[in-house]
Amino acid sequence: MTEVVLGVIGLLIGGGIGFFLVNTALKKANQNRLEEMSREAEEVLKEAKRNAERVIEDAERKAESILDKAERKNESIKTKKIQEAKDKFSKLKSEFESDKAKQVIELKERELEVKNLEKEIQLQQERMLTDLEDLASERAEIETKVLEVNAIRDNLDKQLQIISKKKEELDKANESRIKELEKLASLTEQQAKEQLLEAVRAKAENDAMAITKETLALAQLDANKQAKKIVIQTIQRMCSEYTIENTVSVFNLDSDDLKGQIIGREGRNIRALEAATGAEIVVDDTPEAIVISSFDPIRREVCRLALKKLVADGRIHPARIEEVVAKTRKQLEEQIIEIGERTVVELDIHGLNPYLVKMVGRMRYRSSYGQNLLRHSIETANLCAVMSAELGLTPKQAKQAKRAGLLHDIGKVTEEESELSHAILGMQICEKYGETPVICNAVGAHHDEIEMNNIISPIVQSCDAISGSRPGARREILESYLKRIGELEDLAMSHEGVQKAFAMQAGRELRVIVSSDKVTDQYAEDLSFLISQKIQNEMQYPGQIKVTVIREKRAVAYAK
């Protein structure tokens, strides 16, 4: 037990001595490290001090060199400025001396001018003296002439007095004769004047109307002959086929079984197709056919092409319908542009704006009274070119006429809605896309909505009428036809003395029956002329209208 205790005590004492020795060793090591670090710091400070001294010495040397340079530069600038001042002084001195010499010269010139002026003044004074002498002599002559004029005036006054006395005598004699004539004619002077004026007015009106009719007839003999010749030659060189277009398309099917697939469950397929295309699809009892109806030919064509693709594919459902209709519409837009470009190339028209080219392509799917708008515009363009050549216009004007003929109905195919007429709208579109004022005026004036200001405008108007008024070219609506016939008859009935009026030959002839007791033979001829002029000024119609006035006198008696 004691040995264990002694062992533990020995270990504790040994541990304490070891700790003391280790601690003292560490302290000595730390002290040595601190001394080394202090020595290193002192060396670093000494090195930094030496570097600073070298930098200061370098800076002082540089400063001295800079000061030397600055002093040398100041000296050079100073000498330069002094030299410039001397040069300037010498220049000013020379200028002053030259100015002084100029002033001396100018003074001498002015002295010469003053002397010359004095001479001229003396000459003018001499002339004035001579003029005064001439005036005095002329004054004396004028005084003598005044005396002569006064004598002539006195003589004229005496003659005027004699004439006034004779005039009074003539007036009295005239009044007495007028009173005698009034007694003989049982009319006053005012009544006689009124009757004479009325007779002269009636005769003048008849003569004026006869002259007007004769002049128009003579002018029309040659004008109509030449115009008919040009129009006939133009029409004969341009012949086209016409097919009246309807507002429906018939889509043929291979079998009636496809109708149920097109309609779909509870009609969902046909409703989706109508909603996507905007056209109406009629499925009736017609065998192997369905009808697509729409007033918009583009919608109708989109529906027809989309239906053709769907039937060929066999997959018909709403999602597929929308996809096919979108692709078809895009393809049709590309086809419209292609049609416009092909038309422009065929007509040899260059430099047309791409938007106008697209509008030309859209004409393919528009119609006017059943006439295809693109065919009508192409024919009008060709007619304009031919008529321009027949009239002897320049090639440039002929090209302008062809261009205007192609674009004259472009206002009918605009994508935006407008309250303007198609002629004015087309003119604005042409102005917007860089067409010349001549073409813009021809487009806007082809229905007389604005005034024509060039030779191209009446050519376009005439060729538009030729293309639209050919037999079979257009289908006239029954209501507008009846309205035009009624307006013709009402216009004739508005004249005094007309009993009945009949429009015949589809409005190409108007027969007017007048009362024989109210209308004379002469007035019947005048009435036909007046009615024809009123129709020409107030109505729009294709071709010409023949006006026939019929006056019949019947004498009836009975034998008993």
C-alpha positions in Angstrom: 0.0 0.0 0.0 2.7 2.4 0.9 4.6 1.5 -2.2 1.6 2.4 -4.3 1.3 5.7 -2.5 5.0 6.4 -2.9 4.7 5.6 -6.6 1.8 8.0 -7.1 3.6 10.7 -5.2 6.7 10.1 -7.3 4.7 10.4 -10.5 3.1 13.6 -9.4 6.4 15.2 -8.5 8.0 14.0 -11.8 5.0 15.4 -13.8 5.3 18.8 -12.0 9.1 19.0 -12.7 8.4 18.1 -16.4 5.7 20.7 -16.8 8.1 23.4 -15.3 10.9 22.4 -17.6 8.6 22.4 -20.7 7.1 25.8 -19.7 10.6 27.4 -19.3 11.7 25.9 -22.7 8.6 27.4 -24.4 9.2 30.8 -22.9 12.8 30.8 -24.1 11.7 29.8 -27.6 9.1 32.6 -27.7 11.6 35.2 -26.5 14.1 34.2 -29.2 11.3 34.4 -31.9 10.4 37.9 -30.7 14.0 39.0 -30.8 14.3 37.7 -34.4 11.1 39.4 -35.5 12.2 42.7 -34.0 15.6 42.5 -35.8 13.7 41.7 -39.2 11.4 44.7 -38.6 14.4 47.0 -38.0 16.0 45.8 -41.2 12.8 46.4 -43.2 12.5 50.0 -41.7 16.1 50.7 -42.7 15.5 49.4 -46.2 12.3 51.5 -46.6 14.1 54.6 -45.3 16.8 54.1 -48.0 14.2 53.6 -50.7 12.4 56.8 -49.6 15.6 58.8 -49.7 16.3 57.5 -53.3 12.8 58.5 -54.4 13.2 62.0 -52.9 16.5 62.5 -54.7 15.0 61.3 -58.0 12.0 63.7 -57.5 14.3 66.7 -56.8 16.3 65.9 -59.9 13.1 65.7 -62.1 11.8 68.9 -60.6 14.9 70.8 -61.4 14.9 69.5 -65.0 11.2 70.5 -65.4 11.9 74.0 -64.1 14.8 74.4 -66.5 12.5 73.3 -69.4 9.8 75.7 -68.3 12.2 78.6 -68.1 13.5 77.8 -71.6 10.0 77.5 -73.0 9.0 80.9 -71.4 11.9 82.6 -73.0 11.0 81.2 -76.5 7.4 82.2 -76.1 8.4 85.7 -75.0 10.7 86.2 -78.0 8.0 84.8 -80.3 5.3 87.2 -78.9 7.7 90.2 -79.2 8.4 89.2 -82.9 4.6 88.9 -83.6 3.9 92.3 -82.0 6.7 93.9 -84.2 5.2 92.2 -87.3 1.7 93.4 -86.5 2.9 96.9 -85.9 4.7 97.0 -89.2 1.6 95.6 -91.0 -0.7 98.2 -89.4 1.8 100.9 -90.3 1.9 99.9 -93.9 -1.9 99.6 -94.0 -2.3 103.1 -92.5 0.1 104.5 -95.1 -1.8 102.7 -97.9 -5.1 104.0 -96.6 -3.8 107.5 -96.4 -2.7 107.3 -100.0 -6.1 105.9 -101.0 -7.8 108.8 -99.2 -5.7 111.3 -101.1 -6.6 109.7 -104.4 -10.3 109.6 -103.4 -10.2 113.3 -102.5 -8.8 114.1 -105.9 -11.5 112.0 -107.7 -14.2 113.8 -105.7 -12.8 117.2 -106.7 -13.0 116.1 -110.3 -16.6 114.9 -109.8 -17.6 118.2 -108.2 -16.1 120.1 -111.2 -18.0 117.9 -113.6 -21.2 118.4 -111.7 -20.8 122.2 -111.8 -20.4 122.0 -115.5 -23.6 119.9 -115.8 -25.5 122.3 -113.7 -24.5 125.2 -115.9 -25.6 123.3 -119.0 -29.0 122.5 -117.3 -29.5 126.1 -116.4 -28.9 127.1 -120.1 -31.3 124.5 -121.2 -34.0 125.7 -118.8 -33.6 129.2 -120.1 -34.2 128.0 -123.6 -37.2 125.9 -122.4 -38.7 128.9 -120.7 -38.5 130.9 -123.9 -40.2 128.0 -125.8 -42.9 127.8 -123.2 -43.6 131.5 -123.4 -44.1 131.2 -127.2 -46.3 128.1 -126.8 -48.4 129.9 -124.1 -49.1 132.7 -126.6 -50.2 130.1 -129.2 -52.5 128.4 -126.7 -54.1 131.7 -125.8 -54.9 132.3 -129.4 -56.3 128.8 -129.8 -58.5 129.3 -126.6 -60.0 132.4 -128.2 -60.8 130.3 -131.3 -62.4 127.5 -129.2 -64.6 130.0 -127.3 -65.9 131.3 -130.6 -66.6 127.7 -131.8 -68.3 126.9 -128.5 -70.6 130.0 -128.8 -71.6 128.8 -132.3 -72.3 125.3 -131.1 -74.5 126.6 -128.2 -76.6 128.5 -130.7 -76.9 125.3 -132.9 -77.9 123.2 -129.9 -80.6 125.6 -129.0 -82.0 125.3 -132.5 -81.8 121.5 -132.3 -83.6 121.4 -128.9 -86.4 123.4 -130.4 -86.7 121.1 -133.3 -86.7 118.0 -131.0 -89.5 119.4 -128.9 -91.5 119.9 -132.1 -90.7 116.3 -133.2 -91.7 114.9 -129.8 -95.1 116.6 -130.0 -95.6 115.3 -133.5 -94.6 111.8 -132.3 -97.0 111.8 -129.4 -99.8 112.9 -131.6 -99.0 110.0 -134.1 -98.8 107.5 -131.2 -102.3 108.6 -130.0 -103.7 108.2 -133.5 -102.1 104.7 -133.8 -103.5 103.6 -130.4 -106.9 104.7 -131.5 -106.6 102.7 -134.7 -105.1 99.5 -133.0 -107.1 99.8 -129.8 -103.9 99.0 -127.9 -101.7 101.0 -125.5 -98.0 101.5 -126.1 -97.2 99.1 -123.2 -99.5 96.4 -124.5 -98.0 96.7 -128.0 -94.5 96.4 -126.5 -95.4 93.3 -124.6 -97.0 91.6 -127.6 -94.0 92.4 -129.7 -91.5 91.1 -127.1 -93.5 87.9 -126.7 -93.6 87.3 -130.4 -89.9 88.0 -130.7 -89.1 85.8 -127.7 -91.1 82.8 -129.1 -89.5 83.2 -132.5 -86.0 83.4 -130.9 -86.7 80.3 -128.8 -87.8 78.4 -131.8 -84.9 79.6 -133.9 -82.4 78.8 -131.1 -83.8 75.3 -130.6 -83.7 74.7 -134.3 -80.1 75.9 -134.5 -79.2 73.8 -131.5 -80.8 70.7 -133.0 -79.2 71.4 -136.4 -75.7 72.0 -134.8 -76.0 68.8 -132.7 -77.2 66.8 -135.7 -74.2 68.1 -137.9 -71.8 67.4 -135.1 -73.2 64.0 -134.4 -73.0 63.0 -138.1 -69.2 63.1 -138.0 -68.7 62.4 -134.2 -71.0 59.4 -134.1 -69.4 58.0 -137.3 -65.9 58.3 -136.0 -66.8 57.1 -132.4 -68.7 54.1 -133.7 -65.8 53.3 -136.0 -63.3 53.4 -133.1 -65.6 51.5 -130.7 -66.4 48.8 -133.3 -62.8 48.3 -134.2 -61.9 48.1 -130.5 -64.7 45.6 -129.7 -63.9 43.5 -132.7 -60.3 43.2 -131.6 -61.3 42.2 -128.1 -63.8 39.3 -127.8 -64.4 37.4 -124.6 -66.6 34.6 -123.4 -69.1 35.3 -120.6 -70.5 33.1 -117.9 -72.9 34.5 -115.3 -71.5 33.5 -111.8 -73.9 32.6 -109.1 -73.7 32.8 -105.3 -73.7 29.0 -104.8 -71.3 26.1 -105.6 -72.3 22.4 -105.9 -69.9 19.9 -104.3 -70.2 16.5 -105.8 -69.8 13.3 -103.7 -68.8 9.8 -104.6 -71.7 8.4 -102.5 -74.5 9.7 -100.3 -72.9 7.9 -97.3 -70.4 10.8 -97.0 -73.3 13.2 -96.2 -73.7 11.7 -92.8 -69.9 11.9 -92.1 -69.9 15.5 -93.2 -72.9 16.3 -90.9 -71.3 14.4 -88.0 -72.9 13.4 -84.7 -75.7 15.8 -83.9 -74.5 18.1 -86.7 -71.2 19.1 -85.0 -69.0 18.7 -88.1 -71.2 20.8 -90.4 -71.6 23.5 -87.7 -67.8 23.6 -87.2 -67.2 23.9 -91.0 -69.8 26.7 -91.3 -68.3 28.6 -88.4 -64.7 28.2 -89.7 -65.5 29.2 -93.3 -68.5 31.6 -92.9 -70.3 29.8 -95.7 -73.7 28.0 -95.5 -73.8 24.3 -96.4 -77.1 22.9 -97.6 -77.5 19.1 -97.4 -80.7 18.1 -99.1 -82.1 15.2 -101.1 -80.0 15.9 -104.1 -78.2 12.7 -104.9 -74.4 12.7 -104.4 -74.2 16.5 -104.1 -74.3 19.2 -101.4 -74.7 23.0 -102.0 -72.3 25.6 -100.6 -73.9 29.1 -100.4 -72.3 32.4 -99.7 -72.3 35.9 -101.2 -68.5 36.1 -100.6 -66.8 34.0 -103.3 -63.6 33.7 -101.3 -65.4 32.1 -98.3 -67.2 29.8 -100.7 -64.0 28.7 -102.4 -62.3 28.2 -99.0 -65.2 26.0 -97.9 -65.2 24.0 -101.2 -61.4 23.3 -101.1 -61.5 22.5 -97.4 -64.4 20.1 -97.9 -62.5 18.5 -100.8 -59.5 17.8 -98.6 -61.5 16.5 -95.7 -63.4 14.1 -97.9 -60.2 12.9 -99.5 -58.6 12.4 -96.1 -61.6 10.8 -94.5 -60.9 12.3 -91.0 -63.7 14.7 -90.4 -64.1 16.1 -86.9 -64.1 19.7 -85.5 -60.4 19.9 -84.7 -59.4 18.5 -88.1 -61.9 20.9 -89.8 -60.3 24.0 -88.2 -56.8 22.8 -89.1 -57.7 22.1 -92.7 -59.7 25.4 -93.1 -56.7 27.4 -91.7 -54.3 25.7 -94.2 -56.7 26.2 -97.1 -57.2 29.9 -96.3 -53.4 30.4 -96.3 -53.0 28.5 -99.6 -55.8 30.6 -101.1 -54.0 33.8 -100.0 -50.9 32.6 -101.8 -52.9 31.6 -104.8 -54.5 35.1 -104.9 -51.0 36.7 -104.9 -50.0 34.3 -107.7 -53.0 35.2 -109.8 -52.3 38.9 -109.3 -48.7 38.5 -110.4 -49.6 36.4 -113.4 -52.2 38.9 -114.5 -49.8 41.8 -114.2 -47.2 39.9 -116.2 -49.7 39.0 -118.9 -50.8 42.6 -119.3 -47.1 43.8 -119.3 -47.7 46.2 -116.4 -44.6 47.1 -114.4 -43.9 48.7 -111.0 -47.2 47.9 -109.4 -47.2 47.9 -105.6 -47.4 44.4 -104.0 -50.6 45.4 -102.2 -52.3 46.4 -105.5 -51.1 43.1 -107.0 -52.8 41.3 -104.2 -56.0 43.3 -104.8 -55.9 42.4 -108.5 -55.7 38.7 -107.5 -58.7 39.1 -105.1 -60.8 40.3 -108.1 -60.7 36.7 -109.3 -63.2 35.8 -106.5 -65.5 38.8 -106.9 -68.3 39.4 -109.4 -70.4 42.4 -110.5 -73.9 41.5 -111.7 -72.7 38.0 -112.3 -69.6 39.2 -114.3 -66.3 38.1 -113.0 -64.5 41.2 -111.8 -61.0 40.1 -112.8 -62.1 39.2 -116.3 -64.0 42.5 -116.6 -60.9 44.4 -115.4 -58.5 42.6 -117.8 -60.9 43.1 -120.7 -61.2 46.8 -119.8 -57.4 47.2 -119.6 -57.0 45.6 -123.1 -59.9 47.7 -124.5 -58.2 50.9 -123.1 -54.9 50.0 -124.8 -56.6 49.3 -128.1 -58.8 52.4 -128.0 -55.7 54.6 -127.1 -53.9 53.2 -130.1 -56.9 53.8 -132.4 -57.1 57.4 -131.1 -53.5 58.0 -131.8 -52.2 58.5 -128.3 -48.6 58.0 -127.3 -47.3 54.6 -126.1 -46.8 56.1 -122.6 -50.5 57.2 -122.5 -51.6 53.8 -123.8 -49.7 52.1 -121.0 -51.3 54.5 -118.5 -54.8 53.7 -119.9 -54.2 50.0 -119.6 -53.0 50.4 -116.0 -56.0 52.5 -115.1 -58.4 50.0 -116.8 -57.0 47.2 -114.7 -57.3 49.2 -111.4 -60.6 51.0 -112.1 -62.7 48.6 -109.9 -60.1 47.9 -107.2 -62.3 49.7 -104.7 -64.7 46.7 -104.8 -62.2 44.2 -103.3 -60.8 46.2 -100.3 -60.6 44.3 -97.1 -61.8 47.1 -94.8 -65.3 48.4 -94.7 -66.0 51.9 -96.0 -69.0 54.1 -96.7 -67.4 55.6 -99.8 -68.2 54.5 -103.3 -65.9 52.0 -105.0 -64.6 54.6 -107.4 -63.6 57.1 -104.8 -62.2 54.3 -102.5 -60.2 52.9 -105.4 -58.8 56.4 -106.2 -57.7 56.8 -102.5 -56.0 53.3 -102.5 -54.1 54.2 -105.8 -53.0 57.5 -104.3 -51.9 55.7 -101.1 -49.7 53.2 -103.0 -47.9 55.6 -105.3 -50.0 55.7 -108.6 -49.7 58.8 -110.8 -52.4 61.5 -110.6 -53.6 60.6 -114.1 -54.4 57.0 -113.1 -56.0 58.1 -109.8 -58.3 60.6 -111.6 -59.3 57.9 -114.2 -60.1 55.4 -111.4 -62.1 58.0 -109.4 -64.0 59.5 -112.4 -65.1 56.4 -114.3 -68.6 56.9 -112.8 -68.5 60.8 -113.0 -68.2 61.2 -109.3 -65.3 63.6 -109.7 -64.3 65.8 -112.7 -62.1 64.3 -115.4 -58.9 66.2 -116.0 -57.1 64.1 -118.7 -57.7 62.1 -121.8 -57.3 58.8 -120.1 -60.4 59.2 -117.8 -63.0 59.2 -120.6 -61.3 56.2 -122.3 -61.5 54.2 -119.1 -65.1 55.1 -118.6 -66.0 54.2 -122.2 -64.2 50.8 -122.1 -65.8 50.0 -118.7 -69.2 50.6 -120.3 -68.3 48.5 -123.4 -67.2 45.6 -121.2 -70.2 45.7 -119.0 -72.9 46.4 -121.5 -72.2 43.5 -124.0 -75.1 41.1 -124.3 -74.8 38.4 -121.7 -72.0 40.1 -119.8 -74.1 41.0 -116.8 -77.2 39.9 -115.0 -79.4 42.9 -114.1 -81.4 42.6 -110.9 -85.2 42.6 -111.6 -85.8 45.4 -109.1 -83.3 47.8 -110.6 -84.6 47.0 -114.1 -88.2 47.8 -113.1 -87.0 50.9 -111.3 -85.2 52.2 -114.4 -88.2 51.5 -116.6 -90.4 53.4 -114.1 -88.1 56.4 -114.0 -88.1 56.6 -117.8 -91.9 56.7 -118.0 -92.2 59.2 -115.1 -89.6 61.5 -116.7 -91.7 61.6 -119.9 -94.9 62.1 -118.0 -93.5 65.1 -116.2 -93.8 67.2 -119.5 -97.0 69.1 -120.3 -99.2 67.7 -122.9 -98.1 64.0 -122.4 -100.9 61.5 -122.1 -99.0 58.2 -121.8 -95.5 57.0 -121.9 -94.3 53.4 -122.6 -90.7 52.0 -122.2 -90.1 49.3 -124.7 -87.3 46.9 -125.8 -85.9 46.5 -122.3 -85.7 50.3 -121.8 -83.9 51.0 -125.1 -86.9 52.8 -126.6 -89.4 55.3 -125.0 -92.7 56.0 -126.8 -94.6 59.1 -125.7 -98.2 59.8 -126.7 -99.2 63.5 -126.5 -102.5 65.3 -126.8 -103.1 66.7 -130.2 -105.0 69.8 -128.9 -102.2 70.8 -126.5 -99.1 69.9 -128.5 -98.4 71.1 -132.1 -96.3 69.3 -134.7 -93.4 71.6 -134.1 -93.5 71.2 -130.4 -93.7 67.4 -130.7 -90.3 67.5 -132.4 -89.0 69.8 -129.7 -90.5 67.6 -127.0 -88.6 64.5 -128.2 -85.3 66.5 -128.1 -86.1 67.9 -124.6 -86.9 64.4 -123.2 -83.8 62.8 -124.7 -81.6 65.6 -123.2 -83.2 65.2 -119.8 -82.7 61.4 -119.9 -79.1 61.9 -120.9 -78.5 64.4 -118.0 -80.4 62.7 -115.2 -80.2 58.9 -115.7 -77.6 56.2 -116.0 -78.2 53.5 -118.6 -76.2 51.2 -121.0 -76.2 52.0 -124.7 -78.7 54.5 -126.0 -82.4 55.2 -125.7 -84.6 56.1 -128.6 -87.4 58.7 -127.8 -90.4 58.6 -130.1 -93.2 61.2 -129.7 -96.5 60.3 -131.3 -99.2 63.0 -132.0 -102.4 61.8 -133.6 -105.4 63.9 -134.7 -108.7 62.0 -135.2 -111.9 63.4 -136.8 -114.9 61.2 -136.1 -118.4 61.7 -137.6 -121.5 59.5 -137.7 -123.9 59.0 -140.7 -127.5 58.3 -139.6 
